[in-house]
Amino acid sequence: MQKNASIKLNFVMNIILTASAFLFSVVTSPYVSRILLPEGTGRIAFAVSITSYFALIARLGIPTYGIRACAQVQDHPEELTRTAQEIFLINVVMTAVVYLVFFSSLILIPSFRQESLLLLICSTTMILNLLGVEWLYKALEQYRAMAVRSLVFNLAAILLTFLLVHTKEDLAVYGAITVFANVGANGLNFFYARKYISFTPCKGYQFTRHLKPVFVLFALSVATTIYTNLDVVMLRMMTDSQEVGYYDAAVKIKNLMVIFATSLGTVLLPRISYYVKTDQQSQFHHLIKKSFSFVALTALPLCLYFILMAEECISFIFGHAYLSAAGAVKIILPTVFLIGLTNVIGIQMLVPLGKEHLVVYSTCAGAAVDVILNALLIPQYRSAGAAMGTLVAEITVLLVQLWFIRAQLPAFCGALQLKKILAALIPASILLVLLHQMLQTGSLLTLCITSGGFFILYGFILILSRYRL
């Protein structure tokens, strides 16, 4: 184990890594949304959703399994190299197979042919995901390297957006820039991976030892993707690109909040996997309790603030043309807290313990609920209906996972410290409502004043109550 690796430093580096993607979205969305309008952003969302399914198959369950497998052998360089090479070669084979299916789909499916250029551009994500080997960097807790590269590429992407995207006809250009921002740094990640493992082929590869856990986690990824991306596809088929654009705006806000609510868990996964492997149970439970506490601390105020200020946030980030997305935003935002909890239970508890099949069961239950509710609600409620389906799906996933850990539930519930958080949220919310009613200013000034008042008061009361993470 890298004993000098600091969880606090890794957390800060992961926040920078997260903030770089957040920065690109926040800076470019107000500009691009006004140029491409809901129809244009809806077309990009459709292309991203379709290619995400192909990327999902190409990656199998490697992003999560790779972290666990490499973290557990990081004290043994030769075994680490062999393990990393085996996982990478499995990924190479699957990516090649998936590309054959992808090109065939472009030829055979009419709706795909209509968006062939955007789909081809977005499909490059599969190659860059392969080269990125982020699972290796995360297993070795090398967050600083990933953070710096990602920040540089995102800053370059912001500059390219303002230089190259000026009309509706620049839709494909913006699609390419988005791919560049999100995964462009992965090429450098692959080049520098030789610092941690050897690229010389090993002897005695044992690919079969990885197949069962990889395919179990792949099943988890499939189920998760169904209710995170299928709603967009179903919306497009049942409504139109404009409605997809509204829903995509709501999902983007939700996803940004989810990234921050789960950021500590991302950092802790390799450390937790190591503790499980070395049978350090007290350290394992200590970190899990910290994760629960962090989710409640961050997710609840973020959800509440953005629900109460939904119209102002949408208007500022995406423009007045997207105000119809406010209903979907208010419905879908509670999932930030739900996803934070299921991330701790599923990815940080059950997966390191080798019980990933239980996570698959819970996620499949959520996916089934989401598909059924989407079919029932989208025709009448459109984007709001898709948001309702996602909300109920996340509730289902959480309830099933809580059943699996019911024996440990009392100890972990205490870690949430909900009484202290609610005691801080209530007065902060009252102040937020009063400030919102008093201000007759533009969206930016309103957001600055209300967010400052809300989060400062929230933090101040937590300090008075001696809240400890």
Contacts in CASP RR format, 6 or more apart in sequence:
PFRMAT RR
TARGET T0000
AUTHOR 0000-0000-0000
METHOD contacts of the structure
MODEL  1
MQKNASIKLNFVMNIILTASAFLFSVVTSPYVSRILLPEGTGRIAFAVSI
TSYFALIARLGIPTYGIRACAQVQDHPEELTRTAQEIFLINVVMTAVVYL
VFFSSLILIPSFRQESLLLLICSTTMILNLLGVEWLYKALEQYRAMAVRS
LVFNLAAILLTFLLVHTKEDLAVYGAITVFANVGANGLNFFYARKYISFT
PCKGYQFTRHLKPVFVLFALSVATTIYTNLDVVMLRMMTDSQEVGYYDAA
VKIKNLMVIFATSLGTVLLPRISYYVKTDQQSQFHHLIKKSFSFVALTAL
PLCLYFILMAEECISFIFGHAYLSAAGAVKIILPTVFLIGLTNVIGIQML
VPLGKEHLVVYSTCAGAAVDVILNALLIPQYRSAGAAMGTLVAEITVLLV
QLWFIRAQLPAFCGALQLKKILAALIPASILLVLLHQMLQTGSLLTLCIT
SGGFFILYGFILILSRYRL
1 74 0 8 1.000
1 75 0 8 1.000
1 271 0 8 1.000
1 274 0 8 1.000
1 278 0 8 1.000
2 74 0 8 1.000
2 140 0 8 1.000
2 141 0 8 1.000
5 141 0 8 1.000
5 271 0 8 1.000
7 267 0 8 1.000
7 268 0 8 1.000
7 271 0 8 1.000
9 143 0 8 1.000
9 144 0 8 1.000
10 141 0 8 1.000
10 143 0 8 1.000
10 267 0 8 1.000
11 263 0 8 1.000
11 264 0 8 1.000
11 267 0 8 1.000
13 143 0 8 1.000
13 144 0 8 1.000
13 146 0 8 1.000
13 147 0 8 1.000
14 143 0 8 1.000
14 147 0 8 1.000
14 263 0 8 1.000
14 266 0 8 1.000
14 267 0 8 1.000
15 260 0 8 1.000
15 263 0 8 1.000
16 147 0 8 1.000
16 148 0 8 1.000
16 151 0 8 1.000
17 143 0 8 1.000
17 146 0 8 1.000
17 147 0 8 1.000
17 150 0 8 1.000
17 151 0 8 1.000
18 259 0 8 1.000
18 260 0 8 1.000
18 263 0 8 1.000
19 151 0 8 1.000
20 147 0 8 1.000
20 150 0 8 1.000
20 151 0 8 1.000
20 153 0 8 1.000
20 154 0 8 1.000
20 155 0 8 1.000
21 150 0 8 1.000
21 154 0 8 1.000
21 181 0 8 1.000
21 182 0 8 1.000
21 259 0 8 1.000
22 256 0 8 1.000
22 259 0 8 1.000
23 151 0 8 1.000
23 154 0 8 1.000
23 155 0 8 1.000
23 158 0 8 1.000
24 154 0 8 1.000
24 157 0 8 1.000
24 158 0 8 1.000
24 181 0 8 1.000
25 252 0 8 1.000
25 256 0 8 1.000
26 256 0 8 1.000
26 317 0 8 1.000
27 158 0 8 1.000
28 157 0 8 1.000
28 158 0 8 1.000
28 161 0 8 1.000
29 252 0 8 1.000
29 317 0 8 1.000
29 318 0 8 1.000
30 316 0 8 1.000
30 317 0 8 1.000
30 318 0 8 1.000
30 319 0 8 1.000
31 161 0 8 1.000
31 162 0 8 1.000
31 165 0 8 1.000
32 41 0 8 1.000
32 161 0 8 1.000
32 165 0 8 1.000
32 174 0 8 1.000
33 41 0 8 1.000
33 249 0 8 1.000
33 317 0 8 1.000
33 318 0 8 1.000
33 319 0 8 1.000
33 321 0 8 1.000
33 322 0 8 1.000
34 319 0 8 1.000
34 321 0 8 1.000
35 165 0 8 1.000
35 166 0 8 1.000
35 167 0 8 1.000
35 168 0 8 1.000
35 170 0 8 1.000
36 44 0 8 1.000
36 168 0 8 1.000
36 171 0 8 1.000
36 174 0 8 1.000
37 168 0 8 1.000
37 321 0 8 1.000
38 241 0 8 1.000
38 242 0 8 1.000
38 243 0 8 1.000
38 244 0 8 1.000
38 245 0 8 1.000
38 246 0 8 1.000
38 321 0 8 1.000
38 322 0 8 1.000
39 240 0 8 1.000
39 241 0 8 1.000
39 242 0 8 1.000
39 245 0 8 1.000
40 168 0 8 1.000
40 171 0 8 1.000
40 241 0 8 1.000
40 245 0 8 1.000
41 245 0 8 1.000
41 248 0 8 1.000
41 249 0 8 1.000
42 236 0 8 1.000
42 241 0 8 1.000
42 242 0 8 1.000
42 244 0 8 1.000
42 245 0 8 1.000
42 248 0 8 1.000
43 115 0 8 1.000
43 118 0 8 1.000
43 171 0 8 1.000
43 241 0 8 1.000
44 118 0 8 1.000
44 171 0 8 1.000
44 174 0 8 1.000
44 175 0 8 1.000
44 178 0 8 1.000
45 232 0 8 1.000
45 244 0 8 1.000
45 245 0 8 1.000
45 247 0 8 1.000
45 248 0 8 1.000
46 115 0 8 1.000
46 232 0 8 1.000
46 233 0 8 1.000
46 236 0 8 1.000
46 241 0 8 1.000
46 244 0 8 1.000
47 115 0 8 1.000
47 118 0 8 1.000
47 119 0 8 1.000
47 121 0 8 1.000
47 122 0 8 1.000
47 175 0 8 1.000
48 122 0 8 1.000
48 178 0 8 1.000
49 229 0 8 1.000
49 230 0 8 1.000
49 232 0 8 1.000
49 233 0 8 1.000
50 112 0 8 1.000
50 115 0 8 1.000
50 119 0 8 1.000
50 122 0 8 1.000
50 233 0 8 1.000
51 102 0 8 1.000
51 119 0 8 1.000
51 122 0 8 1.000
51 123 0 8 1.000
51 125 0 8 1.000
51 126 0 8 1.000
52 225 0 8 1.000
52 229 0 8 1.000
53 225 0 8 1.000
53 229 0 8 1.000
54 98 0 8 1.000
54 99 0 8 1.000
54 101 0 8 1.000
54 102 0 8 1.000
54 123 0 8 1.000
54 126 0 8 1.000
55 98 0 8 1.000
55 123 0 8 1.000
55 125 0 8 1.000
55 126 0 8 1.000
55 129 0 8 1.000
56 218 0 8 1.000
56 221 0 8 1.000
56 222 0 8 1.000
56 225 0 8 1.000
57 94 0 8 1.000
57 98 0 8 1.000
57 101 0 8 1.000
57 218 0 8 1.000
58 91 0 8 1.000
58 94 0 8 1.000
58 95 0 8 1.000
58 98 0 8 1.000
58 99 0 8 1.000
58 126 0 8 1.000
58 129 0 8 1.000
58 130 0 8 1.000
59 91 0 8 1.000
59 94 0 8 1.000
59 129 0 8 1.000
59 221 0 8 1.000
60 90 0 8 1.000
60 91 0 8 1.000
60 94 0 8 1.000
60 214 0 8 1.000
60 215 0 8 1.000
60 217 0 8 1.000
60 218 0 8 1.000
60 221 0 8 1.000
61 214 0 8 1.000
61 215 0 8 1.000
61 217 0 8 1.000
61 218 0 8 1.000
61 220 0 8 1.000
61 221 0 8 1.000
62 87 0 8 1.000
62 90 0 8 1.000
62 91 0 8 1.000
62 135 0 8 1.000
62 214 0 8 1.000
62 217 0 8 1.000
63 134 0 8 1.000
63 135 0 8 1.000
63 221 0 8 1.000
64 135 0 8 1.000
64 217 0 8 1.000
64 220 0 8 1.000
64 221 0 8 1.000
64 269 0 8 1.000
64 347 0 8 1.000
64 351 0 8 1.000
64 356 0 8 1.000
65 87 0 8 1.000
65 135 0 8 1.000
65 210 0 8 1.000
65 213 0 8 1.000
65 214 0 8 1.000
65 217 0 8 1.000
66 87 0 8 1.000
66 135 0 8 1.000
66 136 0 8 1.000
66 139 0 8 1.000
67 135 0 8 1.000
67 138 0 8 1.000
67 139 0 8 1.000
67 269 0 8 1.000
67 270 0 8 1.000
67 273 0 8 1.000
68 139 0 8 1.000
68 213 0 8 1.000
68 269 0 8 1.000
68 270 0 8 1.000
68 273 0 8 1.000
68 351 0 8 1.000
68 352 0 8 1.000
69 83 0 8 1.000
69 87 0 8 1.000
69 139 0 8 1.000
69 210 0 8 1.000
69 213 0 8 1.000
70 80 0 8 1.000
70 83 0 8 1.000
70 84 0 8 1.000
70 87 0 8 1.000
70 135 0 8 1.000
70 136 0 8 1.000
70 139 0 8 1.000
70 140 0 8 1.000
70 270 0 8 1.000
71 139 0 8 1.000
71 140 0 8 1.000
71 269 0 8 1.000
71 270 0 8 1.000
71 271 0 8 1.000
71 273 0 8 1.000
71 274 0 8 1.000
71 277 0 8 1.000
72 273 0 8 1.000
72 274 0 8 1.000
72 277 0 8 1.000
73 79 0 8 1.000
73 80 0 8 1.000
73 83 0 8 1.000
74 80 0 8 1.000
74 139 0 8 1.000
74 140 0 8 1.000
74 274 0 8 1.000
77 197 0 8 1.000
78 202 0 8 1.000
80 196 0 8 1.000
80 197 0 8 1.000
81 197 0 8 1.000
81 198 0 8 1.000
81 202 0 8 1.000
82 202 0 8 1.000
82 204 0 8 1.000
82 205 0 8 1.000
82 206 0 8 1.000
84 133 0 8 1.000
84 136 0 8 1.000
84 193 0 8 1.000
84 197 0 8 1.000
85 197 0 8 1.000
85 201 0 8 1.000
85 202 0 8 1.000
85 205 0 8 1.000
86 205 0 8 1.000
86 206 0 8 1.000
86 207 0 8 1.000
86 210 0 8 1.000
87 135 0 8 1.000
87 210 0 8 1.000
87 214 0 8 1.000
88 130 0 8 1.000
88 133 0 8 1.000
89 205 0 8 1.000
89 207 0 8 1.000
90 207 0 8 1.000
90 210 0 8 1.000
90 211 0 8 1.000
90 214 0 8 1.000
91 130 0 8 1.000
92 130 0 8 1.000
95 126 0 8 1.000
95 127 0 8 1.000
95 130 0 8 1.000
98 126 0 8 1.000
99 123 0 8 1.000
99 126 0 8 1.000
102 123 0 8 1.000
102 126 0 8 1.000
105 112 0 8 1.000
106 112 0 8 1.000
106 113 0 8 1.000
106 116 0 8 1.000
106 119 0 8 1.000
106 120 0 8 1.000
107 113 0 8 1.000
112 119 0 8 1.000
117 172 0 8 1.000
118 171 0 8 1.000
118 172 0 8 1.000
118 175 0 8 1.000
121 172 0 8 1.000
121 175 0 8 1.000
121 176 0 8 1.000
121 179 0 8 1.000
122 175 0 8 1.000
122 179 0 8 1.000
124 179 0 8 1.000
125 179 0 8 1.000
125 182 0 8 1.000
125 183 0 8 1.000
128 179 0 8 1.000
128 183 0 8 1.000
128 184 0 8 1.000
128 186 0 8 1.000
128 187 0 8 1.000
129 183 0 8 1.000
129 186 0 8 1.000
131 186 0 8 1.000
131 187 0 8 1.000
131 189 0 8 1.000
131 190 0 8 1.000
132 183 0 8 1.000
132 186 0 8 1.000
132 187 0 8 1.000
132 189 0 8 1.000
132 190 0 8 1.000
133 186 0 8 1.000
133 189 0 8 1.000
133 190 0 8 1.000
133 193 0 8 1.000
134 146 0 8 1.000
134 186 0 8 1.000
134 189 0 8 1.000
136 193 0 8 1.000
136 196 0 8 1.000
136 197 0 8 1.000
137 143 0 8 1.000
137 145 0 8 1.000
137 146 0 8 1.000
137 189 0 8 1.000
137 193 0 8 1.000
137 196 0 8 1.000
138 146 0 8 1.000
138 266 0 8 1.000
138 269 0 8 1.000
138 270 0 8 1.000
139 270 0 8 1.000
139 273 0 8 1.000
140 196 0 8 1.000
140 270 0 8 1.000
141 267 0 8 1.000
141 270 0 8 1.000
141 271 0 8 1.000
142 196 0 8 1.000
143 267 0 8 1.000
145 189 0 8 1.000
145 192 0 8 1.000
146 185 0 8 1.000
146 189 0 8 1.000
149 185 0 8 1.000
149 188 0 8 1.000
149 189 0 8 1.000
150 185 0 8 1.000
152 185 0 8 1.000
153 180 0 8 1.000
153 181 0 8 1.000
153 184 0 8 1.000
153 185 0 8 1.000
154 181 0 8 1.000
156 180 0 8 1.000
157 177 0 8 1.000
157 178 0 8 1.000
157 180 0 8 1.000
157 181 0 8 1.000
158 181 0 8 1.000
160 177 0 8 1.000
160 180 0 8 1.000
161 174 0 8 1.000
161 177 0 8 1.000
164 170 0 8 1.000
164 173 0 8 1.000
164 174 0 8 1.000
164 177 0 8 1.000
165 173 0 8 1.000
165 174 0 8 1.000
165 177 0 8 1.000
193 199 0 8 1.000
213 354 0 8 1.000
213 356 0 8 1.000
216 356 0 8 1.000
216 357 0 8 1.000
216 360 0 8 1.000
217 351 0 8 1.000
217 356 0 8 1.000
219 360 0 8 1.000
219 364 0 8 1.000
220 356 0 8 1.000
220 359 0 8 1.000
220 360 0 8 1.000
220 363 0 8 1.000
223 360 0 8 1.000
223 363 0 8 1.000
223 364 0 8 1.000
223 366 0 8 1.000
223 367 0 8 1.000
224 363 0 8 1.000
224 367 0 8 1.000
226 367 0 8 1.000
226 370 0 8 1.000
226 371 0 8 1.000
227 366 0 8 1.000
227 367 0 8 1.000
227 369 0 8 1.000
227 370 0 8 1.000
227 371 0 8 1.000
227 389 0 8 1.000
227 390 0 8 1.000
227 393 0 8 1.000
228 390 0 8 1.000
230 370 0 8 1.000
230 371 0 8 1.000
230 374 0 8 1.000
231 247 0 8 1.000
231 370 0 8 1.000
231 374 0 8 1.000
231 378 0 8 1.000
231 386 0 8 1.000
231 389 0 8 1.000
231 390 0 8 1.000
232 244 0 8 1.000
232 247 0 8 1.000
232 248 0 8 1.000
232 251 0 8 1.000
232 386 0 8 1.000
234 374 0 8 1.000
234 375 0 8 1.000
234 378 0 8 1.000
234 386 0 8 1.000
235 243 0 8 1.000
235 244 0 8 1.000
235 247 0 8 1.000
235 378 0 8 1.000
235 382 0 8 1.000
235 383 0 8 1.000
235 386 0 8 1.000
236 244 0 8 1.000
238 378 0 8 1.000
238 379 0 8 1.000
239 378 0 8 1.000
239 382 0 8 1.000
239 383 0 8 1.000
243 382 0 8 1.000
243 383 0 8 1.000
244 383 0 8 1.000
245 322 0 8 1.000
245 325 0 8 1.000
245 383 0 8 1.000
246 322 0 8 1.000
246 324 0 8 1.000
246 325 0 8 1.000
246 328 0 8 1.000
246 382 0 8 1.000
246 383 0 8 1.000
247 325 0 8 1.000
247 328 0 8 1.000
247 383 0 8 1.000
247 386 0 8 1.000
247 387 0 8 1.000
249 314 0 8 1.000
249 317 0 8 1.000
249 318 0 8 1.000
249 322 0 8 1.000
249 325 0 8 1.000
249 328 0 8 1.000
249 329 0 8 1.000
250 325 0 8 1.000
250 327 0 8 1.000
250 328 0 8 1.000
250 329 0 8 1.000
250 332 0 8 1.000
250 383 0 8 1.000
250 387 0 8 1.000
251 332 0 8 1.000
253 306 0 8 1.000
253 313 0 8 1.000
253 314 0 8 1.000
253 317 0 8 1.000
253 329 0 8 1.000
253 333 0 8 1.000
254 329 0 8 1.000
254 332 0 8 1.000
254 333 0 8 1.000
254 335 0 8 1.000
254 336 0 8 1.000
257 299 0 8 1.000
257 302 0 8 1.000
257 303 0 8 1.000
257 306 0 8 1.000
257 333 0 8 1.000
257 336 0 8 1.000
258 335 0 8 1.000
258 336 0 8 1.000
258 339 0 8 1.000
258 340 0 8 1.000
260 298 0 8 1.000
260 302 0 8 1.000
261 295 0 8 1.000
261 298 0 8 1.000
261 299 0 8 1.000
261 302 0 8 1.000
261 336 0 8 1.000
261 337 0 8 1.000
261 339 0 8 1.000
261 340 0 8 1.000
261 343 0 8 1.000
262 295 0 8 1.000
262 339 0 8 1.000
262 340 0 8 1.000
262 343 0 8 1.000
264 290 0 8 1.000
264 291 0 8 1.000
264 294 0 8 1.000
265 291 0 8 1.000
265 294 0 8 1.000
265 343 0 8 1.000
265 344 0 8 1.000
265 347 0 8 1.000
265 348 0 8 1.000
268 287 0 8 1.000
268 290 0 8 1.000
268 291 0 8 1.000
268 348 0 8 1.000
269 347 0 8 1.000
269 348 0 8 1.000
269 351 0 8 1.000
269 352 0 8 1.000
271 287 0 8 1.000
272 284 0 8 1.000
272 287 0 8 1.000
272 288 0 8 1.000
272 348 0 8 1.000
272 352 0 8 1.000
273 352 0 8 1.000
275 281 0 8 1.000
275 283 0 8 1.000
275 284 0 8 1.000
275 287 0 8 1.000
275 352 0 8 1.000
276 284 0 8 1.000
276 352 0 8 1.000
276 353 0 8 1.000
284 352 0 8 1.000
285 411 0 8 1.000
287 348 0 8 1.000
288 344 0 8 1.000
288 348 0 8 1.000
288 349 0 8 1.000
288 412 0 8 1.000
288 415 0 8 1.000
289 411 0 8 1.000
289 412 0 8 1.000
289 415 0 8 1.000
290 415 0 8 1.000
290 469 0 8 1.000
291 344 0 8 1.000
291 348 0 8 1.000
292 341 0 8 1.000
292 344 0 8 1.000
292 412 0 8 1.000
292 415 0 8 1.000
292 416 0 8 1.000
293 415 0 8 1.000
293 416 0 8 1.000
293 417 0 8 1.000
293 469 0 8 1.000
294 469 0 8 1.000
295 337 0 8 1.000
295 340 0 8 1.000
295 341 0 8 1.000
295 343 0 8 1.000
295 344 0 8 1.000
295 416 0 8 1.000
296 337 0 8 1.000
296 416 0 8 1.000
296 417 0 8 1.000
296 418 0 8 1.000
296 421 0 8 1.000
297 417 0 8 1.000
297 421 0 8 1.000
297 462 0 8 1.000
297 467 0 8 1.000
297 469 0 8 1.000
299 336 0 8 1.000
299 337 0 8 1.000
299 340 0 8 1.000
300 337 0 8 1.000
300 421 0 8 1.000
300 425 0 8 1.000
301 421 0 8 1.000
301 425 0 8 1.000
301 428 0 8 1.000
301 454 0 8 1.000
301 455 0 8 1.000
301 458 0 8 1.000
302 336 0 8 1.000
303 333 0 8 1.000
303 334 0 8 1.000
303 336 0 8 1.000
303 337 0 8 1.000
304 425 0 8 1.000
304 429 0 8 1.000
305 432 0 8 1.000
305 450 0 8 1.000
305 451 0 8 1.000
305 454 0 8 1.000
305 455 0 8 1.000
306 313 0 8 1.000
306 329 0 8 1.000
306 333 0 8 1.000
307 329 0 8 1.000
307 330 0 8 1.000
307 333 0 8 1.000
307 334 0 8 1.000
308 429 0 8 1.000
308 432 0 8 1.000
308 433 0 8 1.000
308 436 0 8 1.000
309 432 0 8 1.000
309 436 0 8 1.000
309 446 0 8 1.000
309 447 0 8 1.000
309 450 0 8 1.000
309 451 0 8 1.000
310 326 0 8 1.000
310 327 0 8 1.000
310 329 0 8 1.000
310 330 0 8 1.000
310 333 0 8 1.000
311 323 0 8 1.000
311 326 0 8 1.000
312 443 0 8 1.000
312 446 0 8 1.000
312 447 0 8 1.000
312 450 0 8 1.000
313 329 0 8 1.000
313 447 0 8 1.000
314 322 0 8 1.000
314 323 0 8 1.000
314 325 0 8 1.000
314 326 0 8 1.000
314 329 0 8 1.000
315 322 0 8 1.000
315 323 0 8 1.000
315 443 0 8 1.000
316 443 0 8 1.000
316 444 0 8 1.000
316 447 0 8 1.000
318 325 0 8 1.000
324 383 0 8 1.000
325 383 0 8 1.000
327 383 0 8 1.000
327 384 0 8 1.000
327 387 0 8 1.000
328 383 0 8 1.000
328 384 0 8 1.000
328 385 0 8 1.000
328 386 0 8 1.000
328 387 0 8 1.000
329 387 0 8 1.000
331 384 0 8 1.000
331 385 0 8 1.000
331 387 0 8 1.000
331 388 0 8 1.000
331 391 0 8 1.000
332 387 0 8 1.000
332 390 0 8 1.000
332 391 0 8 1.000
334 391 0 8 1.000
335 390 0 8 1.000
335 391 0 8 1.000
335 394 0 8 1.000
338 391 0 8 1.000
338 394 0 8 1.000
338 395 0 8 1.000
338 397 0 8 1.000
338 398 0 8 1.000
339 394 0 8 1.000
341 398 0 8 1.000
342 362 0 8 1.000
342 394 0 8 1.000
342 397 0 8 1.000
342 398 0 8 1.000
342 401 0 8 1.000
345 398 0 8 1.000
345 401 0 8 1.000
345 402 0 8 1.000
345 404 0 8 1.000
345 405 0 8 1.000
346 358 0 8 1.000
346 359 0 8 1.000
346 362 0 8 1.000
346 401 0 8 1.000
347 359 0 8 1.000
349 405 0 8 1.000
350 356 0 8 1.000
350 358 0 8 1.000
350 359 0 8 1.000
350 401 0 8 1.000
350 404 0 8 1.000
350 405 0 8 1.000
351 359 0 8 1.000
355 404 0 8 1.000
358 401 0 8 1.000
358 404 0 8 1.000
359 401 0 8 1.000
361 400 0 8 1.000
362 396 0 8 1.000
362 397 0 8 1.000
362 400 0 8 1.000
362 401 0 8 1.000
362 404 0 8 1.000
363 397 0 8 1.000
365 396 0 8 1.000
365 397 0 8 1.000
365 400 0 8 1.000
366 393 0 8 1.000
366 394 0 8 1.000
366 396 0 8 1.000
366 397 0 8 1.000
366 400 0 8 1.000
367 393 0 8 1.000
369 389 0 8 1.000
369 392 0 8 1.000
369 393 0 8 1.000
369 396 0 8 1.000
370 389 0 8 1.000
370 390 0 8 1.000
370 392 0 8 1.000
370 393 0 8 1.000
373 385 0 8 1.000
373 388 0 8 1.000
373 389 0 8 1.000
373 392 0 8 1.000
373 393 0 8 1.000
374 385 0 8 1.000
374 386 0 8 1.000
374 389 0 8 1.000
377 384 0 8 1.000
377 385 0 8 1.000
377 386 0 8 1.000
377 388 0 8 1.000
377 389 0 8 1.000
378 385 0 8 1.000
378 386 0 8 1.000
381 388 0 8 1.000
402 409 0 8 1.000
405 412 0 8 1.000
417 467 0 8 1.000
420 462 0 8 1.000
420 465 0 8 1.000
420 467 0 8 1.000
421 462 0 8 1.000
421 467 0 8 1.000
423 461 0 8 1.000
423 465 0 8 1.000
424 457 0 8 1.000
424 458 0 8 1.000
424 459 0 8 1.000
424 461 0 8 1.000
424 462 0 8 1.000
424 465 0 8 1.000
424 467 0 8 1.000
425 458 0 8 1.000
427 457 0 8 1.000
427 461 0 8 1.000
428 453 0 8 1.000
428 454 0 8 1.000
428 455 0 8 1.000
428 457 0 8 1.000
428 458 0 8 1.000
428 461 0 8 1.000
429 454 0 8 1.000
431 453 0 8 1.000
431 454 0 8 1.000
431 457 0 8 1.000
432 450 0 8 1.000
432 453 0 8 1.000
432 454 0 8 1.000
435 449 0 8 1.000
435 450 0 8 1.000
435 453 0 8 1.000
435 454 0 8 1.000
436 446 0 8 1.000
436 450 0 8 1.000
439 445 0 8 1.000
439 446 0 8 1.000
439 449 0 8 1.000
439 450 0 8 1.000
441 449 0 8 1.000
END
